[in-house]
Amino acid sequence: MGVNTRERIAVLGGDGRHTVAADHARVRIYRSPRDGGTGDVRRLLDSIRSGGVDRVVILARFNSHSATRAVRRACQRTGVPVEIRT
């Protein structure tokens, strides 16, 4: 009976082709506002606030300034590490 301790990584931006390689983690892609509307950003913010994410990777070239700012702010408030990639 092992506990699943895999890290939960959220990737904001792109369409899934630009992913984070992580064998030790569960990676979920949230589409950018341009690609999927604002619904994915809202779902990511809810997940961050509820403790459902261990780390966030933002693909900056696929996102708006406002989406990036909102996610970074939520991560700061909850102590979730965030990485910006260009």
Secondary structure by P-SEA (a helix, b strand, c coil): ccccccbbbbbcccccccccccccbbbbbbbccccccaaaaaaaaaaaaaccccbbbbccccccaaaaaaaaaaaaaabbbbbbcc
